[in-house]
Amino acid sequence: MSKLYGKLEENERHEVQKLFRGDLDEKGVDAGISQSEFDAGINWLRENMQKHVLEESDIEYLESAAEQYF
């Protein structure tokens, strides 16, 4: 999330947190976001543009910011 500061507005960061909250709060061996969970979230964002405040450029930034983690 720290990579998103300065790139996404506060309401856009909240959208990302809402989408991935369950994945971010996992405990134990399942802690964090897996590649498949991330891909599913990105796909949902792209398929449901009218249901959130993120623009395509924001989604692309999320993908590039996450590359180092997968």
PQR file of N, CA, C, O and H, with PARSE charges and radii, in Angstrom:
ATOM      1  N   MET A   1       0.820  -1.198   0.000 -0.4000 1.5000
ATOM      2  CA  MET A   1       0.000   0.000   0.000 -0.0000 2.0000
ATOM      3  C   MET A   1       0.864   1.262   0.000  0.5500 1.7000
ATOM      4  O   MET A   1       0.449   2.299  -0.517 -0.5500 1.4000
ATOM      5  N   SER A   2       2.054   1.175   0.575 -0.4000 1.5000
ATOM      6  CA  SER A   2       2.891   2.371   0.634 -0.0000 2.0000
ATOM      7  C   SER A   2       3.272   2.867  -0.757  0.5500 1.7000
ATOM      8  O   SER A   2       3.482   4.066  -0.943 -0.5500 1.4000
ATOM      9  H   SER A   2       2.391   0.333   0.995  0.4000 1.0000
ATOM     10  N   LYS A   3       3.367   1.968  -1.741 -0.4000 1.5000
ATOM     11  CA  LYS A   3       3.686   2.381  -3.115 -0.0000 2.0000
ATOM     12  C   LYS A   3       2.554   3.186  -3.755  0.5500 1.7000
ATOM     13  O   LYS A   3       2.770   3.903  -4.731 -0.5500 1.4000
ATOM     14  H   LYS A   3       3.196   0.994  -1.591  0.4000 1.0000
ATOM     15  N   LEU A   4       1.360   3.063  -3.204 -0.4000 1.5000
ATOM     16  CA  LEU A   4       0.203   3.734  -3.802 -0.0000 2.0000
ATOM     17  C   LEU A   4       0.082   5.197  -3.372  0.5500 1.7000
ATOM     18  O   LEU A   4      -0.575   5.989  -4.047 -0.5500 1.4000
ATOM     19  H   LEU A   4       1.185   2.480  -2.411  0.4000 1.0000
ATOM     20  N   TYR A   5       0.717   5.559  -2.245 -0.4000 1.5000
ATOM     21  CA  TYR A   5       0.673   6.949  -1.805 -0.0000 2.0000
ATOM     22  C   TYR A   5       1.400   7.819  -2.809  0.5500 1.7000
ATOM     23  O   TYR A   5       2.497   7.482  -3.252 -0.5500 1.4000
ATOM     24  H   TYR A   5       1.251   4.915  -1.697  0.4000 1.0000
ATOM     25  N   GLY A   6       0.801   8.920  -3.164 -0.4000 1.5000
ATOM     26  CA  GLY A   6       1.387   9.819  -4.144 -0.0000 2.0000
ATOM     27  C   GLY A   6       0.997   9.478  -5.571  0.5500 1.7000
ATOM     28  O   GLY A   6       1.114  10.317  -6.464 -0.5500 1.4000
ATOM     29  H   GLY A   6      -0.090   9.194  -2.804  0.4000 1.0000
ATOM     30  N   LYS A   7       0.535   8.259  -5.793 -0.4000 1.5000
ATOM     31  CA  LYS A   7       0.120   7.834  -7.140 -0.0000 2.0000
ATOM     32  C   LYS A   7      -1.396   7.760  -7.243  0.5500 1.7000
ATOM     33  O   LYS A   7      -1.971   8.113  -8.273 -0.5500 1.4000
ATOM     34  H   LYS A   7       0.439   7.577  -5.067  0.4000 1.0000
ATOM     35  N   LEU A   8      -2.050   7.296  -6.167 -0.4000 1.5000
ATOM     36  CA  LEU A   8      -3.505   7.202  -6.151 -0.0000 2.0000
ATOM     37  C   LEU A   8      -4.061   8.151  -5.105  0.5500 1.7000
ATOM     38  O   LEU A   8      -3.439   8.387  -4.068 -0.5500 1.4000
ATOM     39  H   LEU A   8      -1.583   7.009  -5.330  0.4000 1.0000
ATOM     40  N   GLU A   9      -5.220   8.684  -5.383 -0.4000 1.5000
ATOM     41  CA  GLU A   9      -5.889   9.554  -4.416 -0.0000 2.0000
ATOM     42  C   GLU A   9      -6.407   8.702  -3.263  0.5500 1.7000
ATOM     43  O   GLU A   9      -6.493   7.479  -3.374 -0.5500 1.4000
ATOM     44  H   GLU A   9      -5.725   8.493  -6.224  0.4000 1.0000
ATOM     45  N   GLU A  10      -6.748   9.350  -2.165 -0.4000 1.5000
ATOM     46  CA  GLU A  10      -7.188   8.625  -0.974 -0.0000 2.0000
ATOM     47  C   GLU A  10      -8.381   7.720  -1.259  0.5500 1.7000
ATOM     48  O   GLU A  10      -8.400   6.570  -0.820 -0.5500 1.4000
ATOM     49  H   GLU A  10      -6.678  10.344  -2.075  0.4000 1.0000
ATOM     50  N   ASN A  11      -9.378   8.223  -1.988 -0.4000 1.5000
ATOM     51  CA  ASN A  11     -10.558   7.401  -2.279 -0.0000 2.0000
ATOM     52  C   ASN A  11     -10.200   6.212  -3.175  0.5500 1.7000
ATOM     53  O   ASN A  11     -10.832   5.160  -3.081 -0.5500 1.4000
ATOM     54  H   ASN A  11      -9.362   9.157  -2.344  0.4000 1.0000
ATOM     55  N   GLU A  12      -9.218   6.362  -4.020 -0.4000 1.5000
ATOM     56  CA  GLU A  12      -8.776   5.260  -4.877 -0.0000 2.0000
ATOM     57  C   GLU A  12      -8.032   4.203  -4.044  0.5500 1.7000
ATOM     58  O   GLU A  12      -8.204   3.004  -4.266 -0.5500 1.4000
ATOM     59  H   GLU A  12      -8.704   7.217  -4.096  0.4000 1.0000
ATOM     60  N   ARG A  13      -7.214   4.646  -3.096 -0.4000 1.5000
ATOM     61  CA  ARG A  13      -6.531   3.703  -2.203 -0.0000 2.0000
ATOM     62  C   ARG A  13      -7.538   2.923  -1.367  0.5500 1.7000
ATOM     63  O   ARG A  13      -7.354   1.733  -1.111 -0.5500 1.4000
ATOM     64  H   ARG A  13      -7.074   5.620  -2.916  0.4000 1.0000
ATOM     65  N   HIS A  14      -8.603   3.600  -0.943 -0.4000 1.5000
ATOM     66  CA  HIS A  14      -9.649   2.915  -0.179 -0.0000 2.0000
ATOM     67  C   HIS A  14     -10.327   1.832  -1.026  0.5500 1.7000
ATOM     68  O   HIS A  14     -10.659   0.764  -0.511 -0.5500 1.4000
ATOM     69  H   HIS A  14      -8.753   4.567  -1.151  0.4000 1.0000
ATOM     70  N   GLU A  15     -10.529   2.095  -2.295 -0.4000 1.5000
ATOM     71  CA  GLU A  15     -11.106   1.088  -3.191 -0.0000 2.0000
ATOM     72  C   GLU A  15     -10.217  -0.153  -3.247  0.5500 1.7000
ATOM     73  O   GLU A  15     -10.710  -1.280  -3.183 -0.5500 1.4000
ATOM     74  H   GLU A  15     -10.259   2.963  -2.712  0.4000 1.0000
ATOM     75  N   VAL A  16      -8.924   0.056  -3.364 -0.4000 1.5000
ATOM     76  CA  VAL A  16      -7.973  -1.062  -3.412 -0.0000 2.0000
ATOM     77  C   VAL A  16      -8.022  -1.828  -2.098  0.5500 1.7000
ATOM     78  O   VAL A  16      -8.044  -3.059  -2.104 -0.5500 1.4000
ATOM     79  H   VAL A  16      -8.524   0.971  -3.416  0.4000 1.0000
ATOM     80  N   GLN A  17      -8.038  -1.127  -0.979 -0.4000 1.5000
ATOM     81  CA  GLN A  17      -8.102  -1.784   0.321 -0.0000 2.0000
ATOM     82  C   GLN A  17      -9.379  -2.591   0.471  0.5500 1.7000
ATOM     83  O   GLN A  17      -9.347  -3.704   0.997 -0.5500 1.4000
ATOM     84  H   GLN A  17      -8.020  -0.127  -0.974  0.4000 1.0000
ATOM     85  N   LYS A  18     -10.502  -2.052   0.018 -0.4000 1.5000
ATOM     86  CA  LYS A  18     -11.763  -2.784   0.112 -0.0000 2.0000
ATOM     87  C   LYS A  18     -11.717  -4.057  -0.722  0.5500 1.7000
ATOM     88  O   LYS A  18     -12.164  -5.115  -0.278 -0.5500 1.4000
ATOM     89  H   LYS A  18     -10.528  -1.148  -0.409  0.4000 1.0000
ATOM     90  N   LEU A  19     -11.184  -3.954  -1.909 -0.4000 1.5000
ATOM     91  CA  LEU A  19     -11.154  -5.099  -2.818 -0.0000 2.0000
ATOM     92  C   LEU A  19     -10.273  -6.225  -2.277  0.5500 1.7000
ATOM     93  O   LEU A  19     -10.645  -7.396  -2.354 -0.5500 1.4000
ATOM     94  H   LEU A  19     -10.821  -3.096  -2.270  0.4000 1.0000
ATOM     95  N   PHE A  20      -9.118  -5.879  -1.735 -0.4000 1.5000
ATOM     96  CA  PHE A  20      -8.149  -6.886  -1.305 -0.0000 2.0000
ATOM     97  C   PHE A  20      -8.103  -7.085   0.212  0.5500 1.7000
ATOM     98  O   PHE A  20      -7.210  -7.769   0.711 -0.5500 1.4000
ATOM     99  H   PHE A  20      -8.816  -4.928  -1.672  0.4000 1.0000
ATOM    100  N   ARG A  21      -9.043  -6.504   0.949 -0.4000 1.5000
ATOM    101  CA  ARG A  21      -9.005  -6.547   2.412 -0.0000 2.0000
ATOM    102  C   ARG A  21      -8.919  -7.970   2.956  0.5500 1.7000
ATOM    103  O   ARG A  21      -8.076  -8.252   3.808 -0.5500 1.4000
ATOM    104  H   ARG A  21      -9.769  -5.949   0.544  0.4000 1.0000
ATOM    105  N   GLY A  22      -9.764  -8.855   2.485 -0.4000 1.5000
ATOM    106  CA  GLY A  22      -9.740 -10.235   2.966 -0.0000 2.0000
ATOM    107  C   GLY A  22      -8.396 -10.892   2.726  0.5500 1.7000
ATOM    108  O   GLY A  22      -7.900 -11.630   3.577 -0.5500 1.4000
ATOM    109  H   GLY A  22     -10.449  -8.626   1.793  0.4000 1.0000
ATOM    110  N   ASP A  23      -7.810 -10.631   1.586 -0.4000 1.5000
ATOM    111  CA  ASP A  23      -6.509 -11.208   1.257 -0.0000 2.0000
ATOM    112  C   ASP A  23      -5.401 -10.585   2.102  0.5500 1.7000
ATOM    113  O   ASP A  23      -4.475 -11.280   2.519 -0.5500 1.4000
ATOM    114  H   ASP A  23      -8.212 -10.031   0.894  0.4000 1.0000
ATOM    115  N   LEU A  24      -5.488  -9.301   2.353 -0.4000 1.5000
ATOM    116  CA  LEU A  24      -4.463  -8.615   3.132 -0.0000 2.0000
ATOM    117  C   LEU A  24      -4.492  -9.023   4.605  0.5500 1.7000
ATOM    118  O   LEU A  24      -3.460  -8.999   5.275 -0.5500 1.4000
ATOM    119  H   LEU A  24      -6.240  -8.736   2.014  0.4000 1.0000
ATOM    120  N   ASP A  25      -5.666  -9.397   5.111 -0.4000 1.5000
ATOM    121  CA  ASP A  25      -5.820  -9.722   6.528 -0.0000 2.0000
ATOM    122  C   ASP A  25      -5.683 -11.215   6.830  0.5500 1.7000
ATOM    123  O   ASP A  25      -5.870 -11.628   7.974 -0.5500 1.4000
ATOM    124  H   ASP A  25      -6.505  -9.417   4.567  0.4000 1.0000
ATOM    125  N   GLU A  26      -5.359 -12.028   5.824 -0.4000 1.5000
ATOM    126  CA  GLU A  26      -5.191 -13.460   6.063 -0.0000 2.0000
ATOM    127  C   GLU A  26      -4.026 -13.706   7.009  0.5500 1.7000
ATOM    128  O   GLU A  26      -3.052 -12.953   7.020 -0.5500 1.4000
ATOM    129  H   GLU A  26      -5.207 -11.692   4.895  0.4000 1.0000
ATOM    130  N   LYS A  27      -4.134 -14.751   7.789 -0.4000 1.5000
ATOM    131  CA  LYS A  27      -3.080 -15.129   8.741 -0.0000 2.0000
ATOM    132  C   LYS A  27      -2.424 -16.435   8.297  0.5500 1.7000
ATOM    133  O   LYS A  27      -2.963 -17.156   7.457 -0.5500 1.4000
ATOM    134  H   LYS A  27      -4.926 -15.362   7.780  0.4000 1.0000
ATOM    135  N   GLY A  28      -1.288 -16.723   8.854 -0.4000 1.5000
ATOM    136  CA  GLY A  28      -0.606 -17.995   8.640 -0.0000 2.0000
ATOM    137  C   GLY A  28      -0.031 -18.140   7.251  0.5500 1.7000
ATOM    138  O   GLY A  28       0.400 -17.163   6.639 -0.5500 1.4000
ATOM    139  H   GLY A  28      -0.851 -16.137   9.537  0.4000 1.0000
ATOM    140  N   VAL A  29      -0.026 -19.376   6.752 -0.4000 1.5000
ATOM    141  CA  VAL A  29       0.598 -19.669   5.463 -0.0000 2.0000
ATOM    142  C   VAL A  29      -0.130 -19.015   4.295  0.5500 1.7000
ATOM    143  O   VAL A  29       0.445 -18.850   3.219 -0.5500 1.4000
ATOM    144  H   VAL A  29      -0.375 -20.170   7.249  0.4000 1.0000
ATOM    145  N   ASP A  30      -1.387 -18.644   4.497 -0.4000 1.5000
ATOM    146  CA  ASP A  30      -2.161 -17.993   3.446 -0.0000 2.0000
ATOM    147  C   ASP A  30      -2.071 -16.469   3.506  0.5500 1.7000
ATOM    148  O   ASP A  30      -2.764 -15.783   2.755 -0.5500 1.4000
ATOM    149  H   ASP A  30      -1.854 -18.778   5.371  0.4000 1.0000
ATOM    150  N   ALA A  31      -1.235 -15.936   4.381 -0.4000 1.5000
ATOM    151  CA  ALA A  31      -1.134 -14.487   4.565 -0.0000 2.0000
ATOM    152  C   ALA A  31      -0.723 -13.796   3.271  0.5500 1.7000
ATOM    153  O   ALA A  31       0.106 -14.303   2.515 -0.5500 1.4000
ATOM    154  H   ALA A  31      -0.672 -16.494   4.991  0.4000 1.0000
ATOM    155  N   GLY A  32      -1.309 -12.647   3.034 -0.4000 1.5000
ATOM    156  CA  GLY A  32      -0.969 -11.858   1.856 -0.0000 2.0000
ATOM    157  C   GLY A  32      -1.808 -12.216   0.644  0.5500 1.7000
ATOM    158  O   GLY A  32      -2.704 -13.058   0.709 -0.5500 1.4000
ATOM    159  H   GLY A  32      -1.983 -12.235   3.647  0.4000 1.0000
ATOM    160  N   ILE A  33      -1.505 -11.572  -0.436 -0.4000 1.5000
ATOM    161  CA  ILE A  33      -2.250 -11.753  -1.685 -0.0000 2.0000
ATOM    162  C   ILE A  33      -1.456 -12.674  -2.594  0.5500 1.7000
ATOM    163  O   ILE A  33      -0.287 -12.419  -2.885 -0.5500 1.4000
ATOM    164  H   ILE A  33      -0.778 -10.888  -0.489  0.4000 1.0000
ATOM    165  N   SER A  34      -2.094 -13.739  -3.037 -0.4000 1.5000
ATOM    166  CA  SER A  34      -1.443 -14.638  -3.998 -0.0000 2.0000
ATOM    167  C   SER A  34      -1.602 -14.058  -5.403  0.5500 1.7000
ATOM    168  O   SER A  34      -2.404 -13.151  -5.628 -0.5500 1.4000
ATOM    169  H   SER A  34      -3.044 -13.946  -2.801  0.4000 1.0000
ATOM    170  N   GLN A  35      -0.836 -14.589  -6.325 -0.4000 1.5000
ATOM    171  CA  GLN A  35      -0.928 -14.139  -7.722 -0.0000 2.0000
ATOM    172  C   GLN A  35      -2.347 -14.341  -8.252  0.5500 1.7000
ATOM    173  O   GLN A  35      -2.886 -13.463  -8.924 -0.5500 1.4000
ATOM    174  H   GLN A  35      -0.185 -15.326  -6.142  0.4000 1.0000
ATOM    175  N   SER A  36      -2.951 -15.485  -7.956 -0.4000 1.5000
ATOM    176  CA  SER A  36      -4.300 -15.747  -8.474 -0.0000 2.0000
ATOM    177  C   SER A  36      -5.332 -14.816  -7.845  0.5500 1.7000
ATOM    178  O   SER A  36      -6.263 -14.388  -8.526 -0.5500 1.4000
ATOM    179  H   SER A  36      -2.513 -16.199  -7.410  0.4000 1.0000
ATOM    180  N   GLU A  37      -5.186 -14.494  -6.557 -0.4000 1.5000
ATOM    181  CA  GLU A  37      -6.099 -13.557  -5.910 -0.0000 2.0000
ATOM    182  C   GLU A  37      -5.941 -12.157  -6.503  0.5500 1.7000
ATOM    183  O   GLU A  37      -6.923 -11.454  -6.739 -0.5500 1.4000
ATOM    184  H   GLU A  37      -4.430 -14.842  -6.004  0.4000 1.0000
ATOM    185  N   PHE A  38      -4.701 -11.770  -6.736 -0.4000 1.5000
ATOM    186  CA  PHE A  38      -4.440 -10.458  -7.325 -0.0000 2.0000
ATOM    187  C   PHE A  38      -5.020 -10.380  -8.737  0.5500 1.7000
ATOM    188  O   PHE A  38      -5.679  -9.402  -9.092 -0.5500 1.4000
ATOM    189  H   PHE A  38      -3.902 -12.341  -6.545  0.4000 1.0000
ATOM    190  N   ASP A  39      -4.771 -11.410  -9.534 -0.4000 1.5000
ATOM    191  CA  ASP A  39      -5.290 -11.434 -10.903 -0.0000 2.0000
ATOM    192  C   ASP A  39      -6.807 -11.366 -10.921  0.5500 1.7000
ATOM    193  O   ASP A  39      -7.392 -10.669 -11.750 -0.5500 1.4000
ATOM    194  H   ASP A  39      -4.236 -12.204  -9.246  0.4000 1.0000
ATOM    195  N   ALA A  40      -7.450 -12.093 -10.004 -0.4000 1.5000
ATOM    196  CA  ALA A  40      -8.914 -12.063  -9.925 -0.0000 2.0000
ATOM    197  C   ALA A  40      -9.404 -10.663  -9.571  0.5500 1.7000
ATOM    198  O   ALA A  40     -10.399 -10.195 -10.126 -0.5500 1.4000
ATOM    199  H   ALA A  40      -6.975 -12.660  -9.331  0.4000 1.0000
ATOM    200  N   GLY A  41      -8.716  -9.996  -8.656 -0.4000 1.5000
ATOM    201  CA  GLY A  41      -9.088  -8.628  -8.283 -0.0000 2.0000
ATOM    202  C   GLY A  41      -8.922  -7.656  -9.436  0.5500 1.7000
ATOM    203  O   GLY A  41      -9.786  -6.810  -9.667 -0.5500 1.4000
ATOM    204  H   GLY A  41      -7.908 -10.377  -8.206  0.4000 1.0000
ATOM    205  N   ILE A  42      -7.823  -7.770 -10.158 -0.4000 1.5000
ATOM    206  CA  ILE A  42      -7.580  -6.896 -11.313 -0.0000 2.0000
ATOM    207  C   ILE A  42      -8.630  -7.154 -12.392  0.5500 1.7000
ATOM    208  O   ILE A  42      -9.152  -6.213 -12.989 -0.5500 1.4000
ATOM    209  H   ILE A  42      -7.121  -8.457  -9.970  0.4000 1.0000
ATOM    210  N   ASN A  43      -8.935  -8.404 -12.636 -0.4000 1.5000
ATOM    211  CA  ASN A  43      -9.969  -8.736 -13.624 -0.0000 2.0000
ATOM    212  C   ASN A  43     -11.314  -8.151 -13.216  0.5500 1.7000
ATOM    213  O   ASN A  43     -12.036  -7.614 -14.057 -0.5500 1.4000
ATOM    214  H   ASN A  43      -8.511  -9.168 -12.150  0.4000 1.0000
ATOM    215  N   TRP A  44     -11.659  -8.249 -11.929 -0.4000 1.5000
ATOM    216  CA  TRP A  44     -12.920  -7.695 -11.458 -0.0000 2.0000
ATOM    217  C   TRP A  44     -12.936  -6.184 -11.685  0.5500 1.7000
ATOM    218  O   TRP A  44     -13.940  -5.639 -12.143 -0.5500 1.4000
ATOM    219  H   TRP A  44     -11.072  -8.685 -11.246  0.4000 1.0000
ATOM    220  N   LEU A  45     -11.839  -5.509 -11.372 -0.4000 1.5000
ATOM    221  CA  LEU A  45     -11.779  -4.063 -11.580 -0.0000 2.0000
ATOM    222  C   LEU A  45     -12.033  -3.713 -13.044  0.5500 1.7000
ATOM    223  O   LEU A  45     -12.797  -2.795 -13.341 -0.5500 1.4000
ATOM    224  H   LEU A  45     -11.023  -5.952 -11.000  0.4000 1.0000
ATOM    225  N   ARG A  46     -11.400  -4.435 -13.947 -0.4000 1.5000
ATOM    226  CA  ARG A  46     -11.545  -4.130 -15.379 -0.0000 2.0000
ATOM    227  C   ARG A  46     -12.953  -4.442 -15.886  0.5500 1.7000
ATOM    228  O   ARG A  46     -13.473  -3.730 -16.744 -0.5500 1.4000
ATOM    229  H   ARG A  46     -10.779  -5.181 -13.706  0.4000 1.0000
ATOM    230  N   GLU A  47     -13.558  -5.478 -15.373 -0.4000 1.5000
ATOM    231  CA  GLU A  47     -14.890  -5.881 -15.833 -0.0000 2.0000
ATOM    232  C   GLU A  47     -16.009  -5.077 -15.185  0.5500 1.7000
ATOM    233  O   GLU A  47     -17.157  -5.158 -15.621 -0.5500 1.4000
ATOM    234  H   GLU A  47     -13.136  -6.057 -14.676  0.4000 1.0000
ATOM    235  N   ASN A  48     -15.695  -4.311 -14.161 -0.4000 1.5000
ATOM    236  CA  ASN A  48     -16.721  -3.577 -13.408 -0.0000 2.0000
ATOM    237  C   ASN A  48     -16.327  -2.116 -13.207  0.5500 1.7000
ATOM    238  O   ASN A  48     -16.404  -1.594 -12.095 -0.5500 1.4000
ATOM    239  H   ASN A  48     -14.762  -4.245 -13.807  0.4000 1.0000
ATOM    240  N   MET A  49     -15.912  -1.473 -14.268 -0.4000 1.5000
ATOM    241  CA  MET A  49     -15.428  -0.087 -14.193 -0.0000 2.0000
ATOM    242  C   MET A  49     -16.468   0.865 -13.597  0.5500 1.7000
ATOM    243  O   MET A  49     -16.097   1.864 -12.981 -0.5500 1.4000
ATOM    244  H   MET A  49     -15.849  -1.898 -15.171  0.4000 1.0000
ATOM    245  N   GLN A  50     -17.743   0.580 -13.767 -0.4000 1.5000
ATOM    246  CA  GLN A  50     -18.794   1.462 -13.266 -0.0000 2.0000
ATOM    247  C   GLN A  50     -19.031   1.292 -11.764  0.5500 1.7000
ATOM    248  O   GLN A  50     -19.790   2.061 -11.173 -0.5500 1.4000
ATOM    249  H   GLN A  50     -18.043  -0.232 -14.268  0.4000 1.0000
ATOM    250  N   LYS A  51     -18.394   0.295 -11.137 -0.4000 1.5000
ATOM    251  CA  LYS A  51     -18.642   0.005  -9.728 -0.0000 2.0000
ATOM    252  C   LYS A  51     -17.545   0.514  -8.792  0.5500 1.7000
ATOM    253  O   LYS A  51     -17.604   0.258  -7.590 -0.5500 1.4000
ATOM    254  H   LYS A  51     -17.779  -0.329 -11.617  0.4000 1.0000
ATOM    255  N   HIS A  52     -16.563   1.217  -9.307 -0.4000 1.5000
ATOM    256  CA  HIS A  52     -15.481   1.742  -8.473 -0.0000 2.0000
ATOM    257  C   HIS A  52     -14.955   3.030  -9.091  0.5500 1.7000
ATOM    258  O   HIS A  52     -15.382   3.426 -10.176 -0.5500 1.4000
ATOM    259  H   HIS A  52     -16.515   1.425 -10.284  0.4000 1.0000
ATOM    260  N   VAL A  53     -14.026   3.682  -8.399 -0.4000 1.5000
ATOM    261  CA  VAL A  53     -13.532   4.988  -8.845 -0.0000 2.0000
ATOM    262  C   VAL A  53     -12.201   4.918  -9.582  0.5500 1.7000
ATOM    263  O   VAL A  53     -11.696   5.947 -10.031 -0.5500 1.4000
ATOM    264  H   VAL A  53     -13.679   3.361  -7.518  0.4000 1.0000
ATOM    265  N   LEU A  54     -11.625   3.732  -9.717 -0.4000 1.5000
ATOM    266  CA  LEU A  54     -10.322   3.605 -10.367 -0.0000 2.0000
ATOM    267  C   LEU A  54     -10.440   3.717 -11.882  0.5500 1.7000
ATOM    268  O   LEU A  54     -11.387   3.212 -12.485 -0.5500 1.4000
ATOM    269  H   LEU A  54     -12.036   2.896  -9.352  0.4000 1.0000
ATOM    270  N   GLU A  55      -9.477   4.378 -12.476 -0.4000 1.5000
ATOM    271  CA  GLU A  55      -9.402   4.485 -13.936 -0.0000 2.0000
ATOM    272  C   GLU A  55      -8.471   3.391 -14.454  0.5500 1.7000
ATOM    273  O   GLU A  55      -7.745   2.777 -13.672 -0.5500 1.4000
ATOM    274  H   GLU A  55      -8.708   4.788 -11.986  0.4000 1.0000
ATOM    275  N   GLU A  56      -8.485   3.148 -15.737 -0.4000 1.5000
ATOM    276  CA  GLU A  56      -7.628   2.127 -16.332 -0.0000 2.0000
ATOM    277  C   GLU A  56      -6.156   2.387 -16.001  0.5500 1.7000
ATOM    278  O   GLU A  56      -5.406   1.448 -15.735 -0.5500 1.4000
ATOM    279  H   GLU A  56      -9.075   3.647 -16.372  0.4000 1.0000
ATOM    280  N   SER A  57      -5.746   3.645 -16.017 -0.4000 1.5000
ATOM    281  CA  SER A  57      -4.350   3.966 -15.695 -0.0000 2.0000
ATOM    282  C   SER A  57      -4.016   3.609 -14.244  0.5500 1.7000
ATOM    283  O   SER A  57      -2.887   3.212 -13.953 -0.5500 1.4000
ATOM    284  H   SER A  57      -6.356   4.408 -16.234  0.4000 1.0000
ATOM    285  N   ASP A  58      -4.980   3.744 -13.335 -0.4000 1.5000
ATOM    286  CA  ASP A  58      -4.767   3.351 -11.942 -0.0000 2.0000
ATOM    287  C   ASP A  58      -4.593   1.836 -11.829  0.5500 1.7000
ATOM    288  O   ASP A  58      -3.740   1.356 -11.083 -0.5500 1.4000
ATOM    289  H   ASP A  58      -5.897   4.066 -13.571  0.4000 1.0000
ATOM    290  N   ILE A  59      -5.393   1.103 -12.562 -0.4000 1.5000
ATOM    291  CA  ILE A  59      -5.313  -0.353 -12.555 -0.0000 2.0000
ATOM    292  C   ILE A  59      -3.971  -0.807 -13.123  0.5500 1.7000
ATOM    293  O   ILE A  59      -3.347  -1.728 -12.596 -0.5500 1.4000
ATOM    294  H   ILE A  59      -6.086   1.493 -13.168  0.4000 1.0000
ATOM    295  N   GLU A  60      -3.537  -0.167 -14.185 -0.4000 1.5000
ATOM    296  CA  GLU A  60      -2.230  -0.486 -14.756 -0.0000 2.0000
ATOM    297  C   GLU A  60      -1.119  -0.200 -13.749  0.5500 1.7000
ATOM    298  O   GLU A  60      -0.159  -0.964 -13.655 -0.5500 1.4000
ATOM    299  H   GLU A  60      -4.044   0.581 -14.613  0.4000 1.0000
ATOM    300  N   TYR A  61      -1.242   0.896 -12.993 -0.4000 1.5000
ATOM    301  CA  TYR A  61      -0.244   1.200 -11.977 -0.0000 2.0000
ATOM    302  C   TYR A  61      -0.237   0.134 -10.887  0.5500 1.7000
ATOM    303  O   TYR A  61       0.831  -0.280 -10.435 -0.5500 1.4000
ATOM    304  H   TYR A  61      -2.022   1.517 -13.069  0.4000 1.0000
ATOM    305  N   LEU A  62      -1.412  -0.311 -10.464 -0.4000 1.5000
ATOM    306  CA  LEU A  62      -1.482  -1.384  -9.470 -0.0000 2.0000
ATOM    307  C   LEU A  62      -0.727  -2.616  -9.951  0.5500 1.7000
ATOM    308  O   LEU A  62       0.032  -3.225  -9.198 -0.5500 1.4000
ATOM    309  H   LEU A  62      -2.279   0.025 -10.831  0.4000 1.0000
ATOM    310  N   GLU A  63      -0.942  -2.971 -11.199 -0.4000 1.5000
ATOM    311  CA  GLU A  63      -0.258  -4.139 -11.765 -0.0000 2.0000
ATOM    312  C   GLU A  63       1.254  -3.949 -11.744  0.5500 1.7000
ATOM    313  O   GLU A  63       1.987  -4.851 -11.341 -0.5500 1.4000
ATOM    314  H   GLU A  63      -1.559  -2.476 -11.810  0.4000 1.0000
ATOM    315  N   SER A  64       1.718  -2.795 -12.171 -0.4000 1.5000
ATOM    316  CA  SER A  64       3.163  -2.577 -12.218 -0.0000 2.0000
ATOM    317  C   SER A  64       3.761  -2.516 -10.810  0.5500 1.7000
ATOM    318  O   SER A  64       4.876  -2.992 -10.598 -0.5500 1.4000
ATOM    319  H   SER A  64       1.123  -2.062 -12.499  0.4000 1.0000
ATOM    320  N   ALA A  65       3.044  -1.942  -9.856 -0.4000 1.5000
ATOM    321  CA  ALA A  65       3.539  -1.855  -8.479 -0.0000 2.0000
ATOM    322  C   ALA A  65       3.607  -3.234  -7.826  0.5500 1.7000
ATOM    323  O   ALA A  65       4.446  -3.463  -6.955 -0.5500 1.4000
ATOM    324  H   ALA A  65       2.138  -1.555 -10.029  0.4000 1.0000
ATOM    325  N   ALA A  66       2.740  -4.148  -8.234 -0.4000 1.5000
ATOM    326  CA  ALA A  66       2.696  -5.480  -7.645 -0.0000 2.0000
ATOM    327  C   ALA A  66       3.665  -6.464  -8.281  0.5500 1.7000
ATOM    328  O   ALA A  66       3.912  -7.533  -7.722 -0.5500 1.4000
ATOM    329  H   ALA A  66       2.058  -3.962  -8.941  0.4000 1.0000
ATOM    330  N   GLU A  67       4.216  -6.126  -9.433 -0.4000 1.5000
ATOM    331  CA  GLU A  67       5.090  -7.053 -10.166 -0.0000 2.0000
ATOM    332  C   GLU A  67       6.233  -7.574  -9.307  0.5500 1.7000
ATOM    333  O   GLU A  67       6.583  -8.750  -9.413 -0.5500 1.4000
ATOM    334  H   GLU A  67       4.016  -5.258  -9.887  0.4000 1.0000
ATOM    335  N   GLN A  68       6.817  -6.751  -8.471 -0.4000 1.5000
ATOM    336  CA  GLN A  68       7.970  -7.174  -7.685 -0.0000 2.0000
ATOM    337  C   GLN A  68       7.605  -8.196  -6.605  0.5500 1.7000
ATOM    338  O   GLN A  68       8.481  -8.852  -6.041 -0.5500 1.4000
ATOM    339  H   GLN A  68       6.533  -5.796  -8.384  0.4000 1.0000
ATOM    340  N   TYR A  69       6.310  -8.325  -6.324 -0.4000 1.5000
ATOM    341  CA  TYR A  69       5.889  -9.235  -5.258 -0.0000 2.0000
ATOM    342  C   TYR A  69       5.483 -10.617  -5.764  0.5500 1.7000
ATOM    343  O   TYR A  69       5.312 -11.541  -4.969 -0.5500 1.4000
ATOM    344  H   TYR A  69       5.599  -7.792  -6.782  0.4000 1.0000
ATOM    345  N   PHE A  70       5.329 -10.765  -7.061 -0.4000 1.5000
ATOM    346  CA  PHE A  70       4.885 -12.054  -7.606 -0.0000 2.0000
ATOM    347  C   PHE A  70       5.946 -12.678  -8.468  0.5500 1.7000
ATOM    348  O   PHE A  70       5.742 -13.765  -9.008 -0.5500 1.4000
ATOM    349  H   PHE A  70       5.468 -10.015  -7.707  0.4000 1.0000
TER
END
